[in-house]
Amino acid sequence: MRLLTFFIVVTASTFSWDGGFVAAQTLGFPPGGDGTALPSTGFPATAPPTAVQSLPQQSAAPGTVASDQNLPTNAGQQYRKYDLSPYTGHLNQIVRPEQAVIDWIMRETGSDTWFSPPFGFLNADNNTLSVYHTPEMHQLVGGVVEKFVAGDTEPQVLSVRVMNVGNPNWRNRAQLLMQHVGVDSPGVQAWLLSKENAAMVMNQLRQRTDTRIKHDLNLVLYNGQTQNLTSTVGKNYVRNVRRTPSGWPPYEPETGEIHVGYKVEISPLLSTDGKVIDCVIKAEIDQLDKLLSVDLELPLPNNQVHRAQIDVPQIVSWRLNERFRWPSDMILLLSCGVVASPDAKPESPMSFLNMDLLTGTTAGRADALMFIQFKGRASANLTHTAPVQQMASPQNPTSRGRY
C-alpha cells in the first residue's frame, strides 16, 4: 500500500513539471520573468515574435470563388470578337483610336446594358473588340463596328459655321426654306436645308446688321473620332477680403477668376455608303452677365471701420447635348435660342440710350446659330481646306465626358 502511494506521488510530480515546462516554452519566457531569464532547461530561449514586432494583416474583402468556370448563358449570351484593324490600322497618330468604337457602342446601346442583367462585357484593344452578350445586342454592336471597319478610312471634312444674330426674327424670311427637325433639349431648334436653300438663308443673315460670324471652320477628322473646340477667356474679380500678414494695410483683396466662353465637342459617324451622317454635339456656353458689388464693413483695432467691396458674379450658362442623324447631302442648322453671347459687350456709360429696346434685341443675348455641313474627303477639299488643330479641354479621366 505504501509502495503504491509512493508511485502515485512521483507520477503526479512528473506530470506537473512537464506541464510547467511546456507552458514556459509556449509563452516564450518563464512565468513572472522580465523576458530575459533562462528556462528551467538551462538553454538560451529564442526571442519569439511579439505583438509589437509583427504588423497586423488587413483582412481581404469578403468574396466567393465560383466553382463553375463557364460564363452565364441564361439569356443566350454569346462571345464574339470583332476585328478593328481595318479601321485602327490607319490611325497610328491617334492615341487609342479604338476608344471611338467603344464610345459609339455606348451611345447606341446605352451604358446600363453592360451593368445590369443579363450578364455581359465589352472590351477593346487596338486590334480586337471582345463582346459577350445576347444575339440582339451583338446585332447592334455589329452594326456600329461595320460603320468603322467598312466605312471610309480617309480623313473627312466637316464644315462648322457659328454665328450670333441679335434678333430671332430672321425666321420670318427663312421659315419656308427650312425643314423642321424634332429636338429633345429645351429651347433648341433644328432644321434641315438643301445646299441651295442654305445659301439663301446665309445670304439673308449676312445682310442683317445684328449678325456676327464667330467661326467658319473646316474640321478635318477621321470617321467616328471626336473634335473639341474651345474658346474661353479668364475674367478676374474680387471674391473676398482677408487680413494681411504684415498688419498694414489691415485688409487686402483676394481675387478669383471666371472662365467665360464656349466649348464645343463634335463627333460624326458616317454610314458605310456615306449617305447618312450621325453626329453627337455637345456645347457649353458661359457668360459673365455682370458683377454684383457688395459693401463690407470690417473692424479695425482702434474701434474704427474699414470699408471694402467684393464682387458676386452673375453667370449665364447654357448647355447642349444632342444627337442628330441626317442625309449627308443636306445641311443641319441648329438654333440654341436667345442665349448668353460669349462675347457680350460691356454696358455703355450712356446706358439710358438703350437702342436695344427699339430693335427688339437684348444686351448680352443673341440667337446662337450653328451650320453643320459634311463636305466629303479631305483630299477633295485640299484647295480650300486646312487642318484645324484640336484644342482639347480637361475631362474626367474615366469617362472623359463621353456619356
Secondary structure, 3 states (H helix, E strand, C coil): CHHHHHHHHHHHHHHHHHHHHHHHHHHCCCCCCCCCCCCCCCCCCCCCCCCCCCCCCCCCCCCCCCCCCCCCCCCCCEEEEEECHHHHCCCCCCCCCHHHHHHHHHHHHCHHHHCCCCCCEEEECCCEEEEEECHHHHHHHHHHHHHHHCCCCCCEEEEEEEEEECCHHHHHHHHHHCEEECCCCCCCEEEEECHHHHHHHHHHHHCCCCEEEEEEEEEEECCCCCEEEEEEEEEEEEEEEEECCCCCCCEEEEEEEEEEEEEEEEEEEECCCCCEEEEEEEEEEEEEEEEEEEEEEEECCCCCEEEEEEEEEEEEEEEEEEEEEEECCCEEEEEEEEEECCCCCCCCCCCCCCCHHHHCCCCCEEEEEEEEEEEEEHHHCCCCCCCCCCCCCCCCCCCCCCC
